[in-house]
Amino acid sequence: MLAKDLFDALEAAGSTICDDPHGSRIDLEKMTLSASAAQYDDASIFQTFPAPNVVARGADAKTLIDAIAAAGIDDCDPTRNAYLICNALSGAPDCGYQWLPFVKVGASELLPSCGPVSGVTPGGTLTAAASLAVWQSILRAAKNAGYQPSSGTIDQTTVVNARYFSWDGSNLGFTLVTGNASPPTPN
């Protein structure tokens, strides 16, 4: 009951509820409590861009940028970022994408880090040829950058999630998660 009362009081004071899969929460920093007051920094909702775990250069960067452009994905809108989702569970890669929104706070662009992400919009499904080109260019860039998959090796990869693409004119950075998942077996 004390926890619920504290949670309700913090929400009433203007703290933001962060609704994530593990339940609602409020993330507070630098909190001090007294009998008559509570002081804290509310850090509930947003996080800055994660550092890229793949940085492609030269031919790898150009090949990936060309594959994304040829697939018809225009990732130049400053209010959103492409999130590529691919799998090769049936053998040939099959890719699609969604648009993740950017949230601007002051002069900084931040990304929602928990709760239902409002503004996520469907993008589309890539053709077989575009899927293959994007798949191969992502995995080649990752391999050449020394990326380590969450399971298996780059050559065993069956699932790819790539997002937060950034280009500085020389380096193409992005956040990548890959693994060698298996398709579910029928019951």
SERO-901340 format. One line per field, with one value per residue (C-alpha): x, y, z. Coordinates in Angstrom, 1 decimal. Each point is the difference from the previous one (the first is absolute). Example, Ala and Ser with C-alpha at 12.3 -4.5 7.8 and 13.67 -1.06 7.14 Angstrom:
residues 2
px [12.3 | 1.4]
py [-4.5 | 3.4]
pz [7.8 | -0.7]
END
This chain:
residues 187
px [0.0 | 2.9 | 1.5 | -3.4 | -0.4 | 3.5 | -0.6 | -3.3 | 1.6 | 2.8 | -2.4 | -2.1 | 3.1 | 0.5 | 2.3 | -0.5 | -1.1 | 2.1 | -2.2 | 2.2 | -0.6 | 1.0 | -2.6 | -0.3 | 2.9 | 1.5 | 3.8 | 1.3 | 3.5 | 1.6 | -2.9 | -0.2 | -3.0 | -1.0 | -3.1 | -1.5 | 1.6 | 1.6 | 2.6 | 1.1 | 0.8 | -2.5 | 1.8 | -2.9 | -0.7 | 2.8 | 3.5 | 2.5 | 1.1 | 1.9 | 3.5 | 0.2 | 1.3 | 0.9 | 1.9 | 0.3 | 2.6 | 0.9 | -1.5 | -2.0 | -1.7 | -0.7 | -1.4 | -2.4 | -1.1 | -0.6 | -1.9 | -2.3 | -0.6 | -0.7 | -2.5 | -1.9 | 0.7 | 0.5 | 1.5 | 0.6 | -3.1 | 1.4 | -3.1 | 0.4 | 2.5 | -0.2 | -0.1 | 0.9 | -1.3 | 1.2 | 0.0 | 1.2 | -1.9 | -1.3 | 3.4 | -0.2 | 0.1 | -3.4 | 0.2 | -2.3 | 0.2 | -1.8 | 0.4 | 1.1 | -0.8 | 2.5 | -1.1 | 1.6 | 0.6 | 1.6 | 2.8 | 0.5 | -1.7 | -0.9 | -1.6 | -2.7 | 1.6 | -3.0 | -3.7 | -2.1 | 1.9 | -2.5 | 0.5 | 1.6 | -1.3 | 0.1 | 2.5 | -0.2 | 1.3 | 3.0 | 0.1 | 2.0 | 2.8 | 0.0 | -0.1 | 3.0 | 2.0 | -0.8 | 0.7 | 3.3 | 1.2 | -1.0 | 1.8 | 3.1 | 0.3 | -0.5 | 2.5 | 2.7 | -0.7 | 0.6 | -3.6 | -0.8 | -3.5 | -2.1 | 0.1 | 2.0 | 2.1 | -0.7 | -0.1 | -2.6 | -2.2 | -3.7 | -1.5 | 1.1 | -1.2 | 1.7 | -0.8 | 1.2 | 1.9 | 2.3 | 2.3 | 2.7 | 1.3 | 2.6 | -1.4 | -3.4 | -0.8 | -3.0 | -1.2 | -0.3 | -1.4 | 0.5 | -0.3 | -0.5 | -3.6 | -1.8 | -3.5 | -2.6 | -0.9 | -3.6 | -1.9]
py [0.0 | 2.4 | -0.7 | 0.7 | 3.2 | 1.2 | -0.9 | 1.9 | 3.0 | 0.1 | -0.2 | 2.8 | 2.1 | -0.3 | -3.0 | -1.9 | -3.6 | -2.3 | -2.9 | -2.9 | -3.7 | -0.5 | 2.4 | 3.7 | 1.7 | 3.4 | 0.4 | 2.6 | 1.3 | 2.1 | -0.5 | 1.5 | -0.4 | 1.8 | 0.0 | 2.8 | -0.1 | -2.2 | 1.2 | -2.0 | -0.1 | -1.9 | -2.2 | -2.2 | 0.3 | 0.8 | -1.0 | 1.4 | -1.9 | -3.2 | -0.1 | -2.0 | -3.5 | -0.2 | 2.7 | -0.6 | 1.9 | 0.2 | -2.6 | -1.6 | 3.3 | 0.8 | -3.5 | 0.2 | 3.6 | -1.0 | -3.1 | 2.0 | 2.6 | -2.6 | -1.6 | 3.3 | 0.8 | 3.8 | 0.4 | 3.8 | 1.2 | 1.6 | -1.0 | -3.8 | -2.8 | -3.2 | -3.3 | -2.9 | -3.5 | -3.0 | -3.8 | -2.9 | -2.7 | -1.4 | 0.2 | 3.3 | 3.3 | 1.7 | 3.7 | 2.7 | 3.3 | 2.3 | 3.6 | 0.9 | 3.6 | 2.4 | 2.2 | 3.4 | 1.5 | 3.4 | -0.3 | -3.7 | -2.9 | -2.8 | -3.4 | -1.6 | -2.7 | -1.7 | -0.2 | -0.2 | 2.0 | 2.4 | 0.9 | -3.2 | -0.4 | -2.8 | 0.4 | -2.9 | -3.4 | -0.2 | -2.0 | -3.2 | 1.7 | 3.0 | -2.3 | -1.9 | 3.1 | 1.6 | -3.3 | -0.6 | 3.6 | 0.2 | -3.3 | 0.8 | 3.4 | -1.7 | -2.7 | 2.5 | 2.3 | -3.0 | -0.2 | -3.0 | -1.5 | -0.8 | -3.6 | -2.0 | 1.7 | 2.6 | -2.8 | -1.9 | 3.1 | -0.5 | 3.2 | 3.6 | 3.2 | 3.2 | 3.5 | 3.5 | 0.5 | 3.0 | 1.3 | 2.6 | -0.1 | -2.7 | -2.4 | -1.7 | -0.9 | -2.1 | -2.2 | -3.6 | -3.1 | -3.4 | -3.6 | -3.5 | -0.6 | -3.1 | 0.0 | -1.4 | -3.6 | -0.9 | -1.6]
pz [0.0 | 0.8 | -3.5 | -1.6 | 2.0 | -1.0 | -3.7 | 0.0 | 1.7 | -2.5 | -2.9 | 1.5 | 0.3 | -3.7 | -0.5 | -3.2 | 0.2 | -2.1 | -1.1 | -1.0 | -0.3 | 3.6 | 1.3 | 0.6 | 1.6 | 0.6 | -0.3 | 2.4 | 0.5 | 2.8 | 2.3 | 3.5 | 2.3 | 3.1 | 2.1 | -2.1 | -3.4 | -2.7 | -2.5 | -3.0 | -3.7 | -2.1 | -2.5 | -1.0 | -3.7 | -2.3 | -0.8 | -2.4 | -3.1 | 0.8 | -1.3 | -3.3 | 0.4 | -3.7 | -1.9 | -3.7 | -2.1 | -3.7 | -2.3 | 2.9 | 0.8 | -3.6 | -0.8 | 3.0 | -0.8 | -3.6 | 1.0 | 2.4 | -2.7 | -2.7 | 2.4 | 0.0 | 3.6 | 0.4 | 3.4 | -0.3 | 1.9 | 3.2 | 2.0 | -0.4 | -0.5 | -1.9 | 1.9 | -2.3 | 0.9 | -2.0 | 0.4 | -2.1 | 1.9 | -3.3 | -1.8 | -2.0 | 2.0 | 0.4 | 1.2 | 1.0 | 1.9 | 2.4 | 0.8 | 3.6 | 1.1 | 1.4 | 2.8 | 0.3 | 3.4 | -0.2 | -2.5 | 0.5 | -1.9 | 2.4 | -0.5 | 2.1 | 2.1 | 1.6 | -0.2 | -3.1 | -2.6 | -1.4 | -3.6 | -1.2 | -3.5 | -2.5 | -2.8 | -2.4 | -1.1 | -2.3 | -3.2 | -0.1 | -1.9 | 2.3 | 3.1 | -1.2 | -0.7 | 3.3 | 1.9 | -1.7 | 0.4 | 3.7 | 0.8 | -2.0 | 1.7 | 3.4 | -0.7 | -1.2 | 3.0 | 2.4 | 1.2 | 2.2 | -0.3 | 3.1 | -1.0 | -2.7 | -2.5 | -2.7 | -2.6 | 2.1 | 0.4 | -0.6 | 1.5 | -0.4 | 1.7 | -1.0 | 1.1 | 1.0 | -3.3 | 0.0 | -2.7 | 0.4 | -3.6 | 0.7 | 2.6 | 0.0 | 3.6 | 1.1 | 2.8 | -1.0 | 1.7 | -1.8 | 1.0 | -1.3 | 1.1 | -1.3 | -1.3 | 2.4 | -0.4 | -0.6 | 2.9]
END
